[in-house]
């Protein structure tokens, strides 16, 4: 179970790194306020309203209808540099890193003394075995 959980977390973290570094573009076509089509890979299909509208009339060439359709392009830029620079740390961060390193390294240092403080004392004498008497056993 623990190995399975580790594998799931590894895949999840790899997906997070991939999604934050990847760039993509999404093309969107709106007709009025309604979303008609969107695409990640190619140009979007239009609703056909552009073909139906006439650009100008013969009587009044300066008068033209405004299209109700609009195309938008959403661009998401990814990260290029994943290395975080630790060159410029302020004083508080330097103190934290130094104290954390010292505390972490001191966790693995063993004690040099093999002194047992209760070696001179004898264990207590049992008149009877209490666990057997009360029938209480740790399993």
Chimera marker file (.cmm) of the C-alpha trace (Angstrom):
<marker_set name="trace">
<marker id="1" x="0.000" y="0.000" z="0.000" r="1" g="1" b="0" radius="0.5"/>
<marker id="2" x="2.846" y="2.360" z="0.874" r="1" g="1" b="0" radius="0.5"/>
<marker id="3" x="4.617" y="1.693" z="-2.433" r="1" g="1" b="0" radius="0.5"/>
<marker id="4" x="1.377" y="2.270" z="-4.340" r="1" g="1" b="0" radius="0.5"/>
<marker id="5" x="0.879" y="5.619" z="-2.566" r="1" g="1" b="0" radius="0.5"/>
<marker id="6" x="4.469" y="6.628" z="-3.389" r="1" g="1" b="0" radius="0.5"/>
<marker id="7" x="3.909" y="5.777" z="-7.063" r="1" g="1" b="0" radius="0.5"/>
<marker id="8" x="0.714" y="7.834" z="-7.186" r="1" g="1" b="0" radius="0.5"/>
<marker id="9" x="2.447" y="10.818" z="-5.556" r="1" g="1" b="0" radius="0.5"/>
<marker id="10" x="5.379" y="10.538" z="-7.996" r="1" g="1" b="0" radius="0.5"/>
<marker id="11" x="3.052" y="10.554" z="-10.997" r="1" g="1" b="0" radius="0.5"/>
<marker id="12" x="1.103" y="13.494" z="-9.541" r="1" g="1" b="0" radius="0.5"/>
<marker id="13" x="4.254" y="15.555" z="-8.944" r="1" g="1" b="0" radius="0.5"/>
<marker id="14" x="5.554" y="14.765" z="-12.439" r="1" g="1" b="0" radius="0.5"/>
<marker id="15" x="2.237" y="15.923" z="-13.907" r="1" g="1" b="0" radius="0.5"/>
<marker id="16" x="2.403" y="19.170" z="-11.898" r="1" g="1" b="0" radius="0.5"/>
<marker id="17" x="5.926" y="19.886" z="-13.170" r="1" g="1" b="0" radius="0.5"/>
<marker id="18" x="4.865" y="19.079" z="-16.730" r="1" g="1" b="0" radius="0.5"/>
<marker id="19" x="1.771" y="21.302" z="-16.601" r="1" g="1" b="0" radius="0.5"/>
<marker id="20" x="3.625" y="24.285" z="-15.087" r="1" g="1" b="0" radius="0.5"/>
<marker id="21" x="6.431" y="24.181" z="-17.639" r="1" g="1" b="0" radius="0.5"/>
<marker id="22" x="4.305" y="23.519" z="-20.712" r="1" g="1" b="0" radius="0.5"/>
<marker id="23" x="2.970" y="26.372" z="-22.875" r="1" g="1" b="0" radius="0.5"/>
<marker id="24" x="-0.291" y="26.083" z="-24.772" r="1" g="1" b="0" radius="0.5"/>
<marker id="25" x="-2.667" y="28.171" z="-26.853" r="1" g="1" b="0" radius="0.5"/>
<marker id="26" x="-6.447" y="27.888" z="-26.963" r="1" g="1" b="0" radius="0.5"/>
<marker id="27" x="-8.498" y="29.395" z="-29.804" r="1" g="1" b="0" radius="0.5"/>
<marker id="28" x="-12.072" y="30.349" z="-28.886" r="1" g="1" b="0" radius="0.5"/>
<marker id="29" x="-14.973" y="31.469" z="-31.129" r="1" g="1" b="0" radius="0.5"/>
<marker id="30" x="-17.902" y="33.386" z="-29.642" r="1" g="1" b="0" radius="0.5"/>
<marker id="31" x="-21.118" y="34.214" z="-31.436" r="1" g="1" b="0" radius="0.5"/>
<marker id="32" x="-22.529" y="37.081" z="-29.414" r="1" g="1" b="0" radius="0.5"/>
<marker id="33" x="-22.172" y="35.967" z="-25.798" r="1" g="1" b="0" radius="0.5"/>
<marker id="34" x="-22.364" y="32.234" z="-26.595" r="1" g="1" b="0" radius="0.5"/>
<marker id="35" x="-19.296" y="30.009" z="-26.867" r="1" g="1" b="0" radius="0.5"/>
<marker id="36" x="-19.510" y="28.182" z="-30.183" r="1" g="1" b="0" radius="0.5"/>
<marker id="37" x="-16.196" y="26.318" z="-30.453" r="1" g="1" b="0" radius="0.5"/>
<marker id="38" x="-12.777" y="26.027" z="-28.841" r="1" g="1" b="0" radius="0.5"/>
<marker id="39" x="-9.662" y="24.198" z="-29.917" r="1" g="1" b="0" radius="0.5"/>
<marker id="40" x="-6.189" y="23.497" z="-28.556" r="1" g="1" b="0" radius="0.5"/>
<marker id="41" x="-4.671" y="22.188" z="-31.778" r="1" g="1" b="0" radius="0.5"/>
<marker id="42" x="-6.098" y="24.019" z="-34.806" r="1" g="1" b="0" radius="0.5"/>
<marker id="43" x="-8.224" y="26.948" z="-35.905" r="1" g="1" b="0" radius="0.5"/>
<marker id="44" x="-11.751" y="26.962" z="-34.514" r="1" g="1" b="0" radius="0.5"/>
<marker id="45" x="-14.783" y="26.401" z="-36.692" r="1" g="1" b="0" radius="0.5"/>
<marker id="46" x="-16.973" y="29.445" z="-37.126" r="1" g="1" b="0" radius="0.5"/>
<marker id="47" x="-20.733" y="29.501" z="-36.826" r="1" g="1" b="0" radius="0.5"/>
<marker id="48" x="-21.228" y="30.725" z="-40.419" r="1" g="1" b="0" radius="0.5"/>
<marker id="49" x="-22.524" y="34.196" z="-39.554" r="1" g="1" b="0" radius="0.5"/>
<marker id="50" x="-19.632" y="35.897" z="-41.383" r="1" g="1" b="0" radius="0.5"/>
<marker id="51" x="-20.746" y="34.454" z="-44.740" r="1" g="1" b="0" radius="0.5"/>
<marker id="52" x="-24.324" y="35.623" z="-44.311" r="1" g="1" b="0" radius="0.5"/>
<marker id="53" x="-23.498" y="39.283" z="-43.642" r="1" g="1" b="0" radius="0.5"/>
<marker id="54" x="-22.980" y="41.601" z="-46.538" r="1" g="1" b="0" radius="0.5"/>
<marker id="55" x="-19.978" y="43.852" z="-46.218" r="1" g="1" b="0" radius="0.5"/>
<marker id="56" x="-21.564" y="46.896" z="-47.829" r="1" g="1" b="0" radius="0.5"/>
<marker id="57" x="-24.674" y="47.840" z="-49.717" r="1" g="1" b="0" radius="0.5"/>
<marker id="58" x="-24.786" y="49.415" z="-53.159" r="1" g="1" b="0" radius="0.5"/>
<marker id="59" x="-26.892" y="52.396" z="-52.064" r="1" g="1" b="0" radius="0.5"/>
<marker id="60" x="-24.717" y="53.354" z="-49.073" r="1" g="1" b="0" radius="0.5"/>
<marker id="61" x="-21.172" y="51.928" z="-49.348" r="1" g="1" b="0" radius="0.5"/>
<marker id="62" x="-20.001" y="53.494" z="-46.084" r="1" g="1" b="0" radius="0.5"/>
<marker id="63" x="-22.679" y="51.695" z="-44.056" r="1" g="1" b="0" radius="0.5"/>
<marker id="64" x="-21.701" y="48.184" z="-43.031" r="1" g="1" b="0" radius="0.5"/>
<marker id="65" x="-23.002" y="45.852" z="-40.358" r="1" g="1" b="0" radius="0.5"/>
<marker id="66" x="-20.829" y="45.011" z="-37.401" r="1" g="1" b="0" radius="0.5"/>
<marker id="67" x="-20.239" y="41.304" z="-36.877" r="1" g="1" b="0" radius="0.5"/>
<marker id="68" x="-21.627" y="39.746" z="-33.708" r="1" g="1" b="0" radius="0.5"/>
<marker id="69" x="-18.958" y="37.010" z="-33.795" r="1" g="1" b="0" radius="0.5"/>
<marker id="70" x="-15.527" y="37.272" z="-32.234" r="1" g="1" b="0" radius="0.5"/>
<marker id="71" x="-12.430" y="35.081" z="-32.121" r="1" g="1" b="0" radius="0.5"/>
<marker id="72" x="-10.152" y="35.107" z="-29.099" r="1" g="1" b="0" radius="0.5"/>
<marker id="73" x="-6.854" y="33.420" z="-28.482" r="1" g="1" b="0" radius="0.5"/>
<marker id="74" x="-5.822" y="32.514" z="-24.928" r="1" g="1" b="0" radius="0.5"/>
<marker id="75" x="-2.070" y="31.955" z="-24.499" r="1" g="1" b="0" radius="0.5"/>
<marker id="76" x="-0.605" y="30.373" z="-21.368" r="1" g="1" b="0" radius="0.5"/>
<marker id="77" x="3.163" y="30.765" z="-21.160" r="1" g="1" b="0" radius="0.5"/>
<marker id="78" x="5.093" y="28.139" z="-19.208" r="1" g="1" b="0" radius="0.5"/>
<marker id="79" x="8.230" y="28.500" z="-17.140" r="1" g="1" b="0" radius="0.5"/>
<marker id="80" x="11.551" y="28.320" z="-18.911" r="1" g="1" b="0" radius="0.5"/>
<marker id="81" x="13.843" y="28.186" z="-15.888" r="1" g="1" b="0" radius="0.5"/>
<marker id="82" x="13.121" y="25.759" z="-13.065" r="1" g="1" b="0" radius="0.5"/>
<marker id="83" x="16.292" y="26.486" z="-11.098" r="1" g="1" b="0" radius="0.5"/>
<marker id="84" x="15.739" y="28.750" z="-8.127" r="1" g="1" b="0" radius="0.5"/>
<marker id="85" x="18.739" y="30.895" z="-7.341" r="1" g="1" b="0" radius="0.5"/>
<marker id="86" x="19.932" y="30.802" z="-3.741" r="1" g="1" b="0" radius="0.5"/>
<marker id="87" x="22.619" y="33.430" z="-4.327" r="1" g="1" b="0" radius="0.5"/>
<marker id="88" x="20.822" y="36.277" z="-2.653" r="1" g="1" b="0" radius="0.5"/>
<marker id="89" x="19.530" y="35.287" z="0.781" r="1" g="1" b="0" radius="0.5"/>
<marker id="90" x="18.802" y="37.882" z="3.390" r="1" g="1" b="0" radius="0.5"/>
<marker id="91" x="20.178" y="37.601" z="6.937" r="1" g="1" b="0" radius="0.5"/>
<marker id="92" x="17.104" y="35.866" z="8.393" r="1" g="1" b="0" radius="0.5"/>
<marker id="93" x="17.133" y="33.221" z="5.665" r="1" g="1" b="0" radius="0.5"/>
<marker id="94" x="20.864" y="32.611" z="6.154" r="1" g="1" b="0" radius="0.5"/>
<marker id="95" x="20.358" y="32.142" z="9.914" r="1" g="1" b="0" radius="0.5"/>
<marker id="96" x="17.475" y="29.733" z="9.274" r="1" g="1" b="0" radius="0.5"/>
<marker id="97" x="19.478" y="27.646" z="6.776" r="1" g="1" b="0" radius="0.5"/>
<marker id="98" x="22.498" y="27.497" z="9.107" r="1" g="1" b="0" radius="0.5"/>
<marker id="99" x="20.457" y="26.502" z="12.186" r="1" g="1" b="0" radius="0.5"/>
<marker id="100" x="18.414" y="23.946" z="10.233" r="1" g="1" b="0" radius="0.5"/>
<marker id="101" x="21.582" y="22.356" z="8.815" r="1" g="1" b="0" radius="0.5"/>
<marker id="102" x="23.208" y="22.186" z="12.249" r="1" g="1" b="0" radius="0.5"/>
<marker id="103" x="20.106" y="20.677" z="13.864" r="1" g="1" b="0" radius="0.5"/>
<marker id="104" x="19.676" y="18.131" z="11.046" r="1" g="1" b="0" radius="0.5"/>
<marker id="105" x="23.301" y="16.992" z="11.173" r="1" g="1" b="0" radius="0.5"/>
<marker id="106" x="23.255" y="16.720" z="14.970" r="1" g="1" b="0" radius="0.5"/>
<marker id="107" x="20.345" y="14.262" z="14.759" r="1" g="1" b="0" radius="0.5"/>
<marker id="108" x="22.651" y="11.594" z="13.361" r="1" g="1" b="0" radius="0.5"/>
<marker id="109" x="25.504" y="11.998" z="15.830" r="1" g="1" b="0" radius="0.5"/>
<marker id="110" x="25.628" y="9.179" z="18.343" r="1" g="1" b="0" radius="0.5"/>
<marker id="111" x="26.397" y="9.499" z="22.036" r="1" g="1" b="0" radius="0.5"/>
<marker id="112" x="29.924" y="8.546" z="22.980" r="1" g="1" b="0" radius="0.5"/>
<marker id="113" x="29.197" y="7.406" z="26.532" r="1" g="1" b="0" radius="0.5"/>
<marker id="114" x="27.951" y="3.866" z="27.056" r="1" g="1" b="0" radius="0.5"/>
<marker id="115" x="27.135" y="4.544" z="30.688" r="1" g="1" b="0" radius="0.5"/>
<marker id="116" x="24.061" y="2.891" z="32.192" r="1" g="1" b="0" radius="0.5"/>
<marker id="117" x="22.861" y="4.828" z="35.283" r="1" g="1" b="0" radius="0.5"/>
<marker id="118" x="20.922" y="1.973" z="36.945" r="1" g="1" b="0" radius="0.5"/>
<marker id="119" x="23.628" y="-0.727" z="36.741" r="1" g="1" b="0" radius="0.5"/>
<marker id="120" x="24.343" y="-0.611" z="40.499" r="1" g="1" b="0" radius="0.5"/>
<marker id="121" x="20.745" y="-1.283" z="41.512" r="1" g="1" b="0" radius="0.5"/>
<marker id="122" x="19.231" y="-4.728" z="41.644" r="1" g="1" b="0" radius="0.5"/>
<marker id="123" x="15.794" y="-5.343" z="40.135" r="1" g="1" b="0" radius="0.5"/>
<marker id="124" x="12.799" y="-5.535" z="42.515" r="1" g="1" b="0" radius="0.5"/>
<marker id="125" x="11.819" y="-8.892" z="43.926" r="1" g="1" b="0" radius="0.5"/>
<marker id="126" x="8.459" y="-10.232" z="42.803" r="1" g="1" b="0" radius="0.5"/>
<marker id="127" x="6.472" y="-12.196" z="45.354" r="1" g="1" b="0" radius="0.5"/>
<marker id="128" x="4.054" y="-13.388" z="42.730" r="1" g="1" b="0" radius="0.5"/>
<marker id="129" x="3.528" y="-12.834" z="39.014" r="1" g="1" b="0" radius="0.5"/>
<marker id="130" x="0.792" y="-10.173" z="38.752" r="1" g="1" b="0" radius="0.5"/>
<marker id="131" x="0.076" y="-10.768" z="35.069" r="1" g="1" b="0" radius="0.5"/>
<marker id="132" x="-0.605" y="-14.448" z="35.634" r="1" g="1" b="0" radius="0.5"/>
<marker id="133" x="-2.567" y="-13.688" z="38.787" r="1" g="1" b="0" radius="0.5"/>
<marker id="134" x="-4.925" y="-11.280" z="37.014" r="1" g="1" b="0" radius="0.5"/>
<marker id="135" x="-4.770" y="-13.028" z="33.629" r="1" g="1" b="0" radius="0.5"/>
<marker id="136" x="-3.750" y="-9.860" z="31.733" r="1" g="1" b="0" radius="0.5"/>
<marker id="137" x="-1.340" y="-10.456" z="28.883" r="1" g="1" b="0" radius="0.5"/>
<marker id="138" x="-0.090" y="-8.171" z="26.152" r="1" g="1" b="0" radius="0.5"/>
<marker id="139" x="-0.513" y="-9.785" z="22.777" r="1" g="1" b="0" radius="0.5"/>
<link id1="1" id2="2" r="1" g="1" b="0" radius="0.2"/>
<link id1="2" id2="3" r="1" g="1" b="0" radius="0.2"/>
<link id1="3" id2="4" r="1" g="1" b="0" radius="0.2"/>
<link id1="4" id2="5" r="1" g="1" b="0" radius="0.2"/>
<link id1="5" id2="6" r="1" g="1" b="0" radius="0.2"/>
<link id1="6" id2="7" r="1" g="1" b="0" radius="0.2"/>
<link id1="7" id2="8" r="1" g="1" b="0" radius="0.2"/>
<link id1="8" id2="9" r="1" g="1" b="0" radius="0.2"/>
<link id1="9" id2="10" r="1" g="1" b="0" radius="0.2"/>
<link id1="10" id2="11" r="1" g="1" b="0" radius="0.2"/>
<link id1="11" id2="12" r="1" g="1" b="0" radius="0.2"/>
<link id1="12" id2="13" r="1" g="1" b="0" radius="0.2"/>
<link id1="13" id2="14" r="1" g="1" b="0" radius="0.2"/>
<link id1="14" id2="15" r="1" g="1" b="0" radius="0.2"/>
<link id1="15" id2="16" r="1" g="1" b="0" radius="0.2"/>
<link id1="16" id2="17" r="1" g="1" b="0" radius="0.2"/>
<link id1="17" id2="18" r="1" g="1" b="0" radius="0.2"/>
<link id1="18" id2="19" r="1" g="1" b="0" radius="0.2"/>
<link id1="19" id2="20" r="1" g="1" b="0" radius="0.2"/>
<link id1="20" id2="21" r="1" g="1" b="0" radius="0.2"/>
<link id1="21" id2="22" r="1" g="1" b="0" radius="0.2"/>
<link id1="22" id2="23" r="1" g="1" b="0" radius="0.2"/>
<link id1="23" id2="24" r="1" g="1" b="0" radius="0.2"/>
<link id1="24" id2="25" r="1" g="1" b="0" radius="0.2"/>
<link id1="25" id2="26" r="1" g="1" b="0" radius="0.2"/>
<link id1="26" id2="27" r="1" g="1" b="0" radius="0.2"/>
<link id1="27" id2="28" r="1" g="1" b="0" radius="0.2"/>
<link id1="28" id2="29" r="1" g="1" b="0" radius="0.2"/>
<link id1="29" id2="30" r="1" g="1" b="0" radius="0.2"/>
<link id1="30" id2="31" r="1" g="1" b="0" radius="0.2"/>
<link id1="31" id2="32" r="1" g="1" b="0" radius="0.2"/>
<link id1="32" id2="33" r="1" g="1" b="0" radius="0.2"/>
<link id1="33" id2="34" r="1" g="1" b="0" radius="0.2"/>
<link id1="34" id2="35" r="1" g="1" b="0" radius="0.2"/>
<link id1="35" id2="36" r="1" g="1" b="0" radius="0.2"/>
<link id1="36" id2="37" r="1" g="1" b="0" radius="0.2"/>
<link id1="37" id2="38" r="1" g="1" b="0" radius="0.2"/>
<link id1="38" id2="39" r="1" g="1" b="0" radius="0.2"/>
<link id1="39" id2="40" r="1" g="1" b="0" radius="0.2"/>
<link id1="40" id2="41" r="1" g="1" b="0" radius="0.2"/>
<link id1="41" id2="42" r="1" g="1" b="0" radius="0.2"/>
<link id1="42" id2="43" r="1" g="1" b="0" radius="0.2"/>
<link id1="43" id2="44" r="1" g="1" b="0" radius="0.2"/>
<link id1="44" id2="45" r="1" g="1" b="0" radius="0.2"/>
<link id1="45" id2="46" r="1" g="1" b="0" radius="0.2"/>
<link id1="46" id2="47" r="1" g="1" b="0" radius="0.2"/>
<link id1="47" id2="48" r="1" g="1" b="0" radius="0.2"/>
<link id1="48" id2="49" r="1" g="1" b="0" radius="0.2"/>
<link id1="49" id2="50" r="1" g="1" b="0" radius="0.2"/>
<link id1="50" id2="51" r="1" g="1" b="0" radius="0.2"/>
<link id1="51" id2="52" r="1" g="1" b="0" radius="0.2"/>
<link id1="52" id2="53" r="1" g="1" b="0" radius="0.2"/>
<link id1="53" id2="54" r="1" g="1" b="0" radius="0.2"/>
<link id1="54" id2="55" r="1" g="1" b="0" radius="0.2"/>
<link id1="55" id2="56" r="1" g="1" b="0" radius="0.2"/>
<link id1="56" id2="57" r="1" g="1" b="0" radius="0.2"/>
<link id1="57" id2="58" r="1" g="1" b="0" radius="0.2"/>
<link id1="58" id2="59" r="1" g="1" b="0" radius="0.2"/>
<link id1="59" id2="60" r="1" g="1" b="0" radius="0.2"/>
<link id1="60" id2="61" r="1" g="1" b="0" radius="0.2"/>
<link id1="61" id2="62" r="1" g="1" b="0" radius="0.2"/>
<link id1="62" id2="63" r="1" g="1" b="0" radius="0.2"/>
<link id1="63" id2="64" r="1" g="1" b="0" radius="0.2"/>
<link id1="64" id2="65" r="1" g="1" b="0" radius="0.2"/>
<link id1="65" id2="66" r="1" g="1" b="0" radius="0.2"/>
<link id1="66" id2="67" r="1" g="1" b="0" radius="0.2"/>
<link id1="67" id2="68" r="1" g="1" b="0" radius="0.2"/>
<link id1="68" id2="69" r="1" g="1" b="0" radius="0.2"/>
<link id1="69" id2="70" r="1" g="1" b="0" radius="0.2"/>
<link id1="70" id2="71" r="1" g="1" b="0" radius="0.2"/>
<link id1="71" id2="72" r="1" g="1" b="0" radius="0.2"/>
<link id1="72" id2="73" r="1" g="1" b="0" radius="0.2"/>
<link id1="73" id2="74" r="1" g="1" b="0" radius="0.2"/>
<link id1="74" id2="75" r="1" g="1" b="0" radius="0.2"/>
<link id1="75" id2="76" r="1" g="1" b="0" radius="0.2"/>
<link id1="76" id2="77" r="1" g="1" b="0" radius="0.2"/>
<link id1="77" id2="78" r="1" g="1" b="0" radius="0.2"/>
<link id1="78" id2="79" r="1" g="1" b="0" radius="0.2"/>
<link id1="79" id2="80" r="1" g="1" b="0" radius="0.2"/>
<link id1="80" id2="81" r="1" g="1" b="0" radius="0.2"/>
<link id1="81" id2="82" r="1" g="1" b="0" radius="0.2"/>
<link id1="82" id2="83" r="1" g="1" b="0" radius="0.2"/>
<link id1="83" id2="84" r="1" g="1" b="0" radius="0.2"/>
<link id1="84" id2="85" r="1" g="1" b="0" radius="0.2"/>
<link id1="85" id2="86" r="1" g="1" b="0" radius="0.2"/>
<link id1="86" id2="87" r="1" g="1" b="0" radius="0.2"/>
<link id1="87" id2="88" r="1" g="1" b="0" radius="0.2"/>
<link id1="88" id2="89" r="1" g="1" b="0" radius="0.2"/>
<link id1="89" id2="90" r="1" g="1" b="0" radius="0.2"/>
<link id1="90" id2="91" r="1" g="1" b="0" radius="0.2"/>
<link id1="91" id2="92" r="1" g="1" b="0" radius="0.2"/>
<link id1="92" id2="93" r="1" g="1" b="0" radius="0.2"/>
<link id1="93" id2="94" r="1" g="1" b="0" radius="0.2"/>
<link id1="94" id2="95" r="1" g="1" b="0" radius="0.2"/>
<link id1="95" id2="96" r="1" g="1" b="0" radius="0.2"/>
<link id1="96" id2="97" r="1" g="1" b="0" radius="0.2"/>
<link id1="97" id2="98" r="1" g="1" b="0" radius="0.2"/>
<link id1="98" id2="99" r="1" g="1" b="0" radius="0.2"/>
<link id1="99" id2="100" r="1" g="1" b="0" radius="0.2"/>
<link id1="100" id2="101" r="1" g="1" b="0" radius="0.2"/>
<link id1="101" id2="102" r="1" g="1" b="0" radius="0.2"/>
<link id1="102" id2="103" r="1" g="1" b="0" radius="0.2"/>
<link id1="103" id2="104" r="1" g="1" b="0" radius="0.2"/>
<link id1="104" id2="105" r="1" g="1" b="0" radius="0.2"/>
<link id1="105" id2="106" r="1" g="1" b="0" radius="0.2"/>
<link id1="106" id2="107" r="1" g="1" b="0" radius="0.2"/>
<link id1="107" id2="108" r="1" g="1" b="0" radius="0.2"/>
<link id1="108" id2="109" r="1" g="1" b="0" radius="0.2"/>
<link id1="109" id2="110" r="1" g="1" b="0" radius="0.2"/>
<link id1="110" id2="111" r="1" g="1" b="0" radius="0.2"/>
<link id1="111" id2="112" r="1" g="1" b="0" radius="0.2"/>
<link id1="112" id2="113" r="1" g="1" b="0" radius="0.2"/>
<link id1="113" id2="114" r="1" g="1" b="0" radius="0.2"/>
<link id1="114" id2="115" r="1" g="1" b="0" radius="0.2"/>
<link id1="115" id2="116" r="1" g="1" b="0" radius="0.2"/>
<link id1="116" id2="117" r="1" g="1" b="0" radius="0.2"/>
<link id1="117" id2="118" r="1" g="1" b="0" radius="0.2"/>
<link id1="118" id2="119" r="1" g="1" b="0" radius="0.2"/>
<link id1="119" id2="120" r="1" g="1" b="0" radius="0.2"/>
<link id1="120" id2="121" r="1" g="1" b="0" radius="0.2"/>
<link id1="121" id2="122" r="1" g="1" b="0" radius="0.2"/>
<link id1="122" id2="123" r="1" g="1" b="0" radius="0.2"/>
<link id1="123" id2="124" r="1" g="1" b="0" radius="0.2"/>
<link id1="124" id2="125" r="1" g="1" b="0" radius="0.2"/>
<link id1="125" id2="126" r="1" g="1" b="0" radius="0.2"/>
<link id1="126" id2="127" r="1" g="1" b="0" radius="0.2"/>
<link id1="127" id2="128" r="1" g="1" b="0" radius="0.2"/>
<link id1="128" id2="129" r="1" g="1" b="0" radius="0.2"/>
<link id1="129" id2="130" r="1" g="1" b="0" radius="0.2"/>
<link id1="130" id2="131" r="1" g="1" b="0" radius="0.2"/>
<link id1="131" id2="132" r="1" g="1" b="0" radius="0.2"/>
<link id1="132" id2="133" r="1" g="1" b="0" radius="0.2"/>
<link id1="133" id2="134" r="1" g="1" b="0" radius="0.2"/>
<link id1="134" id2="135" r="1" g="1" b="0" radius="0.2"/>
<link id1="135" id2="136" r="1" g="1" b="0" radius="0.2"/>
<link id1="136" id2="137" r="1" g="1" b="0" radius="0.2"/>
<link id1="137" id2="138" r="1" g="1" b="0" radius="0.2"/>
<link id1="138" id2="139" r="1" g="1" b="0" radius="0.2"/>
</marker_set>
